[in-house]
Amino acid sequence: MLENMNRLVEKIDALNKSLSIYAPKHKKRINSNNFAKQLELATSGNNISSCSPATTVKPTDKEIASNIREDINNLVEKYSKEYNLEPALIQQLINVASGYDPNAVGKNGQLGLMQINPSLLGQFGVTNPFDPQQNISAGTQHLSQLLQNNSGNLPLALAAYNTDPMTVKRFGGVPPYLDTKNFVNQIINGLNK
């Protein structure tokens, strides 16, 4: 960086010399050598040279993960309030469904943080299921509708979320599928902790 600055100072000095015939005689010329020396002194101290660009510019993976988690939590707060649900419920669902991975793809094709069924994307206006905002908005709205359709019964709503409403209706409750039972139990148990 210092070499680039020295070259820049040399170019400025050359321009000043070539344009000096147009400059008024009474102005004092700045000594570019003094500037270069001052710049070198300023950058040779412990305050700048001890900081590496990687630590000051690029955040660590842990910092990135923390920021993503904070952004997700803010979205959960926003959409939980909008759809009248407890944020803890949505956070627990995200934890169980995707482990907070915005790019998760389930074994049955569910997508994103809240593992949205692809057949529901159009219904909720989702154009990118891996976008946390769209995913959380759609997933929260879907769960809210399922709770309303199941008279507020959380296990039935969660089972319908994991499978589909017709399967829950056909079995008259939580279907006997191991995946669905685990999904429902993990969320409810996580909320009770």
C-alpha positions in Angstrom: 0.0 0.0 0.0 2.8 2.4 0.9 4.5 1.8 -2.5 1.2 2.7 -4.2 0.9 5.8 -2.2 4.5 6.8 -3.0 3.8 6.3 -6.8 0.7 8.4 -6.4 2.7 11.2 -4.6 5.3 11.1 -7.4 2.5 11.5 -10.0 1.0 14.4 -8.1 4.5 15.9 -7.8 5.0 15.5 -11.6 1.7 17.1 -12.4 2.4 20.0 -10.0 5.7 20.6 -11.8 4.1 20.5 -15.2 1.3 22.9 -14.1 3.5 25.2 -12.0 3.6 27.8 -14.8 -0.1 28.3 -14.3 0.0 28.5 -10.5 0.2 31.9 -8.8 3.7 32.7 -7.6 2.6 33.5 -4.0 1.3 30.0 -3.2 3.6 27.8 -1.2 4.2 24.4 -2.8 3.6 21.4 -0.6 6.6 19.2 -0.2 5.6 15.7 -1.4 8.6 14.1 0.3 7.3 15.3 3.6 3.9 13.8 2.9 5.4 10.4 2.0 7.6 10.5 5.2 4.6 11.4 7.3 2.5 8.6 5.7 5.3 6.1 6.3 5.6 7.1 9.9 1.8 7.0 10.4 1.5 3.5 8.9 4.6 2.0 10.6 3.2 2.3 14.1 1.6 -0.5 16.0 -1.9 0.9 15.6 -2.2 0.0 11.9 0.5 -2.6 11.0 -0.7 -5.0 13.7 -4.2 -5.2 12.2 -4.4 -7.7 9.4 -7.0 -7.0 6.7 -8.5 -10.5 7.2 -9.5 -9.7 10.8 -10.8 -6.2 10.2 -12.6 -6.8 6.9 -13.8 -10.5 6.8 -16.0 -11.7 9.7 -15.4 -15.2 11.1 -17.7 -18.1 10.3 -18.9 -17.9 13.9 -19.7 -14.2 13.5 -21.5 -14.9 10.2 -23.5 -17.7 11.8 -24.4 -15.4 14.7 -25.6 -12.7 12.3 -27.7 -15.1 10.3 -29.2 -16.5 13.4 -30.0 -13.0 14.6 -31.6 -12.2 11.3 -33.7 -15.3 11.4 -34.8 -14.5 15.0 -35.9 -11.0 13.9 -37.9 -12.5 11.0 -39.5 -15.0 13.4 -40.5 -12.2 15.7 -42.0 -10.2 12.9 -44.0 -13.0 11.3 -45.0 -14.6 14.6 -46.6 -11.3 15.6 -48.2 -10.9 12.2 -49.8 -14.3 12.3 -50.5 -14.3 16.0 -48.2 -17.2 17.0 -45.6 -17.6 19.7 -42.1 -16.9 18.4 -40.8 -19.9 20.5 -43.1 -22.2 18.5 -41.7 -21.0 15.2 -38.1 -21.2 16.4 -38.6 -24.7 17.7 -40.2 -25.7 14.4 -37.3 -24.3 12.4 -34.8 -26.0 14.8 -36.5 -29.4 14.3 -37.3 -29.0 10.6 -34.0 -27.7 9.3 -31.6 -27.0 12.1 -31.7 -23.4 11.1 -30.3 -24.2 7.6 -31.8 -21.8 5.1 -30.7 -24.1 2.2 -32.1 -27.3 3.7 -33.9 -29.8 1.4 -35.9 -32.5 3.1 -36.1 -36.1 2.0 -39.6 -35.6 0.7 -38.6 -32.3 -1.1 -39.6 -29.8 1.6 -37.5 -26.6 1.3 -35.7 -24.1 3.4 -35.8 -23.2 7.1 -39.4 -24.2 7.7 -39.3 -27.0 5.2 -42.2 -25.7 3.0 -43.9 -28.3 0.8 -43.2 -27.2 -2.8 -46.9 -27.5 -3.6 -47.6 -24.6 -1.2 -45.1 -22.2 -2.7 -47.5 -20.5 -5.1 -50.3 -20.3 -2.5 -48.1 -18.2 -0.3 -46.4 -16.2 -3.1 -43.0 -17.8 -2.5 -40.6 -17.2 -5.4 -37.5 -18.3 -3.6 -38.1 -20.9 -0.8 -34.4 -20.5 0.3 -34.9 -16.8 1.1 -35.4 -16.8 4.9 -37.9 -14.0 4.8 -40.2 -15.6 2.2 -39.8 -19.0 3.9 -40.6 -17.9 7.4 -43.4 -15.7 6.2 -45.0 -18.6 4.3 -44.3 -21.3 6.9 -45.7 -19.1 9.8 -48.8 -18.2 7.8 -49.3 -21.9 6.9 -49.0 -23.1 10.5 -51.4 -20.3 11.6 -54.0 -21.5 9.1 -53.5 -25.2 10.2 -54.0 -24.2 13.8 -57.2 -22.4 12.9 -58.4 -25.4 10.9 -57.7 -27.7 13.8 -59.4 -25.6 16.5 -56.0 -24.6 18.0 -54.9 -28.2 18.5 -51.1 -27.9 18.2 -50.3 -31.6 17.7 -52.8 -31.9 14.9 -51.6 -28.7 13.3 -48.0 -29.8 13.5 -48.9 -33.2 12.1 -50.7 -31.5 9.2 -47.7 -29.3 8.7 -45.4 -32.3 8.5 -47.7 -34.4 6.2 -50.8 -32.7 5.0 -54.3 -31.9 6.3 -56.0 -34.7 4.5 -53.7 -37.3 6.1 -54.4 -36.0 9.5 -58.1 -36.1 8.7 -57.9 -39.6 7.3 -56.3 -40.9 10.5 -58.5 -38.8 12.8 -55.4 -37.5 14.6 -51.6 -37.6 14.4 -50.7 -40.2 11.7 -48.8 -43.3 12.9 -45.8 -42.4 10.8 -42.6 -42.4 12.8 -41.3 -39.2 11.0 -44.5 -37.3 11.8 -44.7 -38.5 15.4 -41.0 -37.5 16.0 -41.6 -34.1 14.4 -44.6 -33.4 16.6 -43.0 -34.7 19.8 -39.7 -32.9 19.3 -41.4 -29.6 18.8 -43.8 -30.0 21.7 -41.0 -31.3 24.0 -38.7 -28.5 23.0 -41.4 -25.9 23.9 -41.9 -27.5 27.3 -38.2 -27.2 28.2 
